[in-house]
Amino acid sequence: MRRQGYNTPVLGHLSTEKAAIGLAFLQRHISFIILLLIFTGMVLVYSSLLPPFEGPDEPEHVAYVLHLRQTGHLPDFGADFDTPIRQAVGQAPLYYLTAAVISLPVDAAEIDGGDVAHNPWWPGISTDDPRDNRNFAMMNPDTHVLTSNQGDLVHFLRYTRLASLLYGWLMLTAMYWGGLALFDGHRGWAALSALLMATIPNVLQVFATTTNDAAAITFSSVILAAGLHLVGRWDDRRLLLLTGVLLGLGALTKTSVLATFPVVALAVLIGWYEASPRRIGALIIPGLLLLGPALLIAGWWYVRGWLMFDDPLGIEPHRAMPWGFDELQTLDLVLPRLFDVRHTLWFLAGRGDVGPGFPFTAIPVLVLVLSLIGLARACFDRRLILLVLTVILGVGALTRWMQTVNLVGGRLFLPYMPAVIFLVVWGIHALPRSRITRYLVAGLAGSLAVIVVPLTLLPAFGPPLLREAVSVDLQGPALDFGVAQLLGYTIDADAVHTGDIVTLTLCWQPPPGDRAVPVPYPVTIQVVDAADPTFVQPTDTIIGRRETYLGLGKYTLWEPNKVFCDRIRVAITGETTSGQRYPIYVTLFDPDTLEQLYATQDGGLWSSKIIGYVVGG
């Protein structure tokens, strides 16, 4: 009893001391902790606004995770290529294993990963209208008709997306850790580095969707951060061993991470070169501590690909896709495409060209210009060599990939973006009144991310605004198709020319009732060069045509009685004559048989009905 009483004050003192240490740690890094919370909120908002399976290659990534859950085996490059996994069969497995573990609460035994309802009128990669029918899939439980299996698949997807958020926390921690090394322990500049990375809309998208890019960005960030620390601690065996483990995990995530390996080697060489005396033998242990864990963790994956499929990097499944090249493209063909990547580097949402316009895009450019001014007057630091090398290696890796496949966006440069962010912050740090500039840049970046994401995603992927009645004057007749009533339309221009894009807004109302109408009805809008402008013949020339769904693929589970309006753009591709009238007519189809539905007007039945006219300009 005396022994227990003797130790109690000691234990209480230790407990109090640990609490004080923990509180002091929180106080020192409070700005980063707040950033983590804000980042988590922004990712969850992005994930809620971006419908299921709209993330780049998200159906394939989810199918990979399902394969692991249902079979317990890695995909076969050949046998599983014709499954919903498709080109992802060649991807390294770490991210998918993480997502499989996180999704364990979901019973995945009977889920069909290929049961994704695609939008047949998805316009693909097009700049005609970034907010018109951009849904690649029709899998949102709140606005789309789903089968029981599709509902289970979406539920499974929600869990796999959480794996990306987990990697996002690690990425931000890596940026903060790297910033502390680059700015000699200054927490404010380290936090700004993490904030600028966290508020890139493309980064938010990656960590809000199911994609192995999340793990690739994370490990590239942490490897670069380790390299920045190794410049001054090149012989720290614990740090070297940790970095070797990170190299292995990164290599087991995605081959794009391999491009960051020379950065760590250069960091060790810089530290060794500055040491005295310089002995070649002193590099042996660092080399073993870096390469040993990396080979043990990830070497088997590349040996497997080489021995089993003669494809250690998993590139051939991508070549086999429609966008793959049989032979490497020459640089003169690739470089123009490489320059175009700048358009999608900051923000490209979903599968198409969904992004903000001016003035939102001007703000990142302004920050970059400020940074370049600062870099021009900044003092040289040996750690900047690592950042520049990372950018060079990233551009080289992206160029090589563009020689292999045709569809490459700015998202694939994101693993190397941490180096760009660190360079930007270094430039801002070198400006006069840098503290004020730091707060200004942080405020701009944070505010922009909070504003631009919903302003971009809601019009592109959100359901239409539901009204009790139309608040504007509509043109054209009211047509009752039984399943829906066309109340009328508005048009942005009555005069058209060849090459114009006409914007029509068609307003619809589901039939009355107390239940949602769970059917996606296809609709065709055509502008016709008709011999008789009052009656369209099958032989008449179509000069403009658009096929889509009522609700533009975003809204197929209609609320009864609620009016919704679709903003549709129709390209005028045929020749027009000044002064000639061109009928606009609408046809609605049965979603199962694709037979034309008849509309009633003035006691008559019409399969296709002229609703108005445009005039050649």
N, C-alpha and C positions, 0 to 999 in steps of 0.2 A: 504493500500500500504506500509505503514511504517512497518507493521508486516511482510509482505512478504520479504521486504528488510532486516529486522532484522534477519530473520531465514535463509536466503540464505547462508551466510558464515558458519553458524553452520552445515547446511546440507552438504555443500561442504566439510567441515572439516571431518564430519563423513564418507562421501563417500571415501575420501582420506585415512582415517584411516583404513577402511575396506579393501580397495585395498592393503594397506601395509601389513595388517595382512594376507590376502590371499596369497600375494607374498611370505611372510616369510614362510608360511606353505608349499608352493610348493618347496621352496628352501631347507627346512629341510627334506622333504620326496621325493626329486627328484629321488633318486635311486629306490624307490618303484614305482613311477609313470612311470619311464622308463621301469621297469620290467612289469608293467601292459600292456604297449603298445607292448612290445616284445611278451608277452604271447598271447595277442590278435592276433598278426600276426602269431605266430606258430600254434595256434588253427585253424585259418582260412586256413592256408596252409594244415594242417592235414585233415581238413574237405574236402578240394578240392581234395586231393590225395586219400582219402578213398572213394570209390564209394558209392552211396546210398544203404542203407540197409545192409551194411557190418559190421556195429557196432553190438556188442553182443545184441541179442534179439531186434534189432532195428525195425523189422516189427511189433512186438507185441506192442512196446512202441508207435509207430506212430498210430497203430490201436486204442489204448486206447485214444489218443488225439482226433482222428477222432470221436470216439464214443461220447466223451464229446461235441464236436462241433455239431454233427448231432442230438443227442438226448437230450442233456442237463441233462442227468442222469449219475450217477456212474454205472459202470458195475456190473452185478449180478454174484456172484461167480459160480452159477450153469448154468443159462441160457446162459451166454455169454462166457462160457468156450470153447464151440465148434465154436466160431467165431475166426477171425484172432487175437483177443486179447490173446487167449489161457491162459497160466499160469499167465499173468500179471493182470488178473481180481482181484487177491487178493492183489495187490499193493496199498499202501496208495496214495491219489490222488494229493498231493500238486504240485509235479513236473508237472504232466499232466495238471493240471489247469493252471499253469504258461505257459506251451507250448501252450495251447489252446488260451490263451489271446494274446500271441505274434503272433500266426498264424491267427489272425482275418482278416488281409488284404487279405487272400486267401479265395475265395469262396469254401467251402468244402462240400456243400450240396449234391453234386452228386458224390463225389469221392468214389470209392470202395477201401477200405483199404486192402482187401485181394488179390488185383491184382498185386502181386509181381512175376516177372518172375524169377524162381529159376533155378540154374544151375544143370541139372540132373546128371552131372558127377562130381559134387563137391566131393572131396575125403574125406571130414569130418576131424576129428581130426587125423592127420597123420603126421609123421615126415619123410616120404619118400622123399619129396621135398617141402620145405616151399614156393617155388616160382613157383610152377607148377599148374596152374588152381585152384587158391585159391578162386576165386569169388564164394560166396554163392548165390548171386543174379546177374542178368544180367539187371541192371536198370540204367546204366550210359547213359544219353542222347547223350554224345559225341561219344560213341563207341558201343552202343547197339541199337537194333531195339525196339522201344517202341510204344505202342498204345497211343491214345489220353488220356485215363484215366491214364495210367502209367506215362505219362508226367506230368499230373496234380498232381499225387501222389508224384512224385519226387519234384515238386515245393513246395508242402505242407511240405515235409520233410525238405527242406532247411530252412524254417521258424522255424520249431520245433527245429532244431539244434541250433538256436540262443538262445533258452532258456538255453541250457547247457553253452553257453559262458557267459551269464549273471550270472549264478551261479558260473562260474569260477572266475569272478571278485570278487564276495563275498568271495570265498574260499581264494584267495590270500590276500585279505584284512584281513581275519581272521588270516591267518598265520603271517602276518606282525604284527597285533595287539598282537597276542600271543607271538611273538618273543620279542616285546617291554617289555612285562611283565616278560618273562623269563630272559632276558639279561639286566634288569633294565634300560630300555629306550635307549639302544645302537642301533641306527638305522641300522648300518652296519650288525650286526649279525641278526637282525630281517629281513632285506632284504635277507640275505643269506638263512634263513629258508624258506622264501616264494619262492626264486629262486629254491632251491633244490626240493621243492614240485612241482613247475610249470614245471620243465624240466624232470620229470619222463614220459617216453613215454606213459605208460598206463594212466597216468593222462591226458595227452594231448588228448588221444583217447576218454576218457570219456567226456571231455568238448568240443569235436569236433563232437560228435554224439548225437542222441536222446536217452537218457537213464536216468532213475531216480537215477542212481548211482551218477550223477552230483550233485543233491541236497543232497544226503546222505553224500557224501564227504564234501560238503560245510557246512552242519549243524554240522557234527561231528567235523570239524575244528574249527568252531566258538564256539561250546560248550566247547571244550578243551581250547581254548583261554580264554573264560570267566572264566573257572576254574582256570587258571593260575593267572588271575587278582584277583579272589575271595580269594586266599590264604592270601593276604594282605589286602583285603577289604571285609571281610566276612559279615560285617554288613552294607555295603553300599546298601541302599534299592533300589536305582535306578538301580544299577548293578544287584541286585538280581532279580528285576522285569524283566529287560531285559533278563537275563539268563532264567527265567521261560518262557518267550515268545519264546525264541530260542529252549528250550526243547520241547515246544508244536509243533512248526513248524517242528522240526526234527522228532518228532514222527509221524507227519502227512506226512512224506516223505517216510520213509522206516523203517521197523522194526529193521534193523541193527543199526540204530542210538540209539535205546533204550539201547544198551550195553554201551554207553558213559555216561548214567545218573549217575551211582555211582561215576564217576570222580568228578562231581560237588558237590555231597554230601560230598565226602572226602575233597575237597577243603575248604568247609565251616567248617567241623570238625577240620581241621588243624588250620585254622584261629581262631576258637573258643578256641581250646586247648591252643593256645599261648596267648590268652587274659587273663587279670587279672582284677577282679576275674572271675573264670569260673562259670557261672550259667546256669543250664539246661534250664531254662525258656527263656534264650536269644536265643535259637535255634528255638523257636516257630515261630517268625516272618519270619526269613529266610526260614524256611520250607514252610510256607504259600505262601510267595512270589515266591518260586520256583515251588511248586506243583500246586498252584491255577491256574496260567495262562496255565500251561502245560495241566492240565485236561480240562480246558475250551476250549482250542484250538483243542486238539487231542483226548480227551476222547471219544467223540461221535463215532469216527471211529472204535475204538476197541469194544465199546458196540454194534455197528451195526453188526460187524462181528460175535460177540458172539451170539446175539439174532437172527439174520436172517440166519446165516450159521453155527452156532456152531463152529466158526473158527476165534477167535479174532485176530490172527496174520496173517491170510491169507496164511497159509502154505499148506493147502490141495490141491489147484490147482497145486502146484509144485509136490506134491506127485503123482498126477494123470498123470503126464507126463511120457514118457518112461524112463526117467532117474531118476524118483523118486523111493524111497524104500517104500515098504508097512510097514515095521517096522524099527525102529531105528537100525542102524548098531552098532556093538560093537566097542570099541576103538581099539582093536587089528587089526581090518580091516581098520579103519579110519586113524590111525597114519601114516602108510606108504604113503598114499595119501596126508596127510597134509604136510609131508616133501617134496613131489614133487611139492608143490605149489611154492616153491622158483624159479622154472624154468619160471614161468609165472608172477612173482610179478613185475618185472621191465618193461617188454615189451612183449605183446602178441597182435598182430594186427589182426583185423578181427575175423573170425570164426574158423580159424585153427591155426596151430603152425607157424605163420609168425612172425619171430623175427630176430634180428641181431645175429651174431655169434661172436667168438673171433676175434679181440681184444676188440670190443666194450663192451662186457659184463664184461671185466676185469676192466674197469674204475670205475663202481659203487662199485665193490668189493674192489678196492684200496681205495676209499673214506671211505668205511666202516671200513677197517683195520686201517686207520689213526685215525678214530673216536674212535675205541676201544682202541687204544694206549692212546689217550687223556683221555678217560673215566677212564682208570686204574689209572691215576694220578690226576684226577679232585677232587675238594673238594665237599663234600656232600651238597646238597641243598634240602630243603623240597619239593620244587616244582617238583623235579625229581620223587617223589613218584607218582604224578599224571600221568606222562608220562609212567612209568613202569606199573602202573595199567591199563592204556589204552591199552597197548600192550597185557597184560595178558587177559583182557576182549575181545580184538579182536581175539586173538588165540582161546579163548574159544567159542566165537560166531561162528567162522569159523569151528571149530571142530564139533559143534552142527549141523551146516548146512550140513556138509559133512556126518553126520550120517543120514541125511534126503534125500539128493539127491546125484547123482553120479558125475555130471559134475560141478566141482567147480574149478575156476581158481584164480590166484592171484589178479585179479581185485576186488574180493569181500572183500579183506583185505584193500583196499584203504581207506575206512572211518577211519581206525585206523592208517594209514600211517603218518599223521601229528605228532603223538607222536614219531614215529621212526625218522622222520626228525629232530625234536627238540633234541632228544638224540644224533643224529649224529653231529649236529651243536654244541651241548654242549661239545662233545668230541673234536671237532676241535678247539673250543674256548680255551680248556685247554692245547693245544699243545704249545711248545716254538715257538716264531715267528708266533704267531697265525694270525696276520694280513696278513702276506705274504701267509700263508696257506689258509686263507679265500679267497683271490683273486685267488689263484691257483685253489681251488675247484670250485669257481664260474665260472671261465673260462672254466674248464673241463666240468662241468655240462651243461653250456649253449651251448658250441660248440658241445658237443656230441648230444644234442637234435636236434640242427639245422642240423647236418650231418646225424644222424642215421635214422631219420624219413623218409626223402625222399629216402635214400639208401635202406630202407627196403620196403616201400610201393610201390615205382615205379615199381620194378621188379615183385612184387607180384600181383599188381592190375592195373598197368598202361598198356596202349596198347603197342603192339610190335613196335619196331623201323621200320619205313617205309622207303623203299629204292627204288631208280630207277632201280637198278639191284643188283644181288648178288655179293658180293665182294670176296667170297671164292670159291674154287673148290668144286663142289658137286658130290656126287656119285649117281649112279642109273639112271634109264631112266626118261625122261620127260613125264609125263602123263597128258593128257588134259581131264578133267572131264566135260568140257563145262562151268560149273559154276565157275570153278577154275582150275588152272593148277599147278600140282606138278612139280617144277623145279628140285628137287633132294634133297639129304639129306647129312648130315655128322653124324658120330658116334664117341663116345669117346673111344671105345675099340672094336676090331674085335673078340677077344677071350672072352668067357663068361663061368661062372660057376653057378651052382645052388645057388641062394641067391643073385646074383649080381643084380645091378640096372643099366641098360644100358641107356645112355643118347643119344637120337637122336635129331637132329635139322632138321626139315622138312621145306623147303621154298616153299611158295605158291605165286601165282599171280592171282588176280581177272581178269575177262575178260576185254578187252578194252572198253572204253566208257567215258561218261562225267558225270555219276551219280554214287553215292555210291550204292553198292550191299547190300540190307538190309535183308540178310538171314543168320542165324547161321547153318552151315552145320556140322553134326556130322561125326566123323572119327574114325576108329578103326585101331590100329597098333598091329599086332600079330607076335610073333616069334613061329615057328612051327617045331615040330619034324616030318618031312614028310618022307614017304616011298620013294617017288621020289622027290628029292630036287628041281627039275625043275618045278614041278606041285603040287599044294597043293590040297588035297582031304578033304572033310568034315569029314572023319573019322580019319584024322591025329590028333596027340596030340598037344595041344597048351601048350607051356612051358612059354610063356610070353604074356601078353595082356594089352592093355590100350585103353579105350574109352574116347573121349573128343570131344571138338569142335575145328574147325579151328579157331585159335585166342585164344585158351585156355579159352574160356568163357569171355575173357576180350575185345574181338574185333570182333563184329558181323556186324558192319556197315562199310563194306570195302570201302576204297577209290579206285576208278578204276585205274588199271595199276600199282599200288604200290605193290612192293614185301614185304612180311613179313615172318618171320621165327618163328616157334614154337619150343621151347626147351621142349622135352617130355621125361619123364623117364619111362622106362618099366621094371618092376620087373621080373626077371627070376625065376619062382617058380617051374618049372618042372626039372626033372633029365636031366643032360647033359652028353655027352660022349666025351672024348678027341678026337679031330681031326674030329668030325662029323660036317657037314655043316647044318645050320638051316636057312631056308628062313625067311626073313622079308617081310610081305606083308601088303598092305594098302587097306582099303575099305572106300569109301565115301558114305553117305546116304542122301536121301531126308529128310529135317527137318520135313515135315508134315506126310509123309507116312512111313518113315524109310525104304523105299525100297532102294536097292543098286543102286548107280549111275554108269553108264558105262564110262570107260575111253578109249580114243583112243590112240593107239601107233602103228606105222608102218602099218597103215591101218586096224588094228584089234580092236575089242571091248572087253573090259575086265571089269568084275564086281569087281574082286579083282586082284591085280597085285603084283607080287614079285618085290621088288625094290632093294633087296640086300641080303647079308648073314652075319651071324656071325658064328664063329667056336667054338666048345666046347674046353675049355682049359684043 
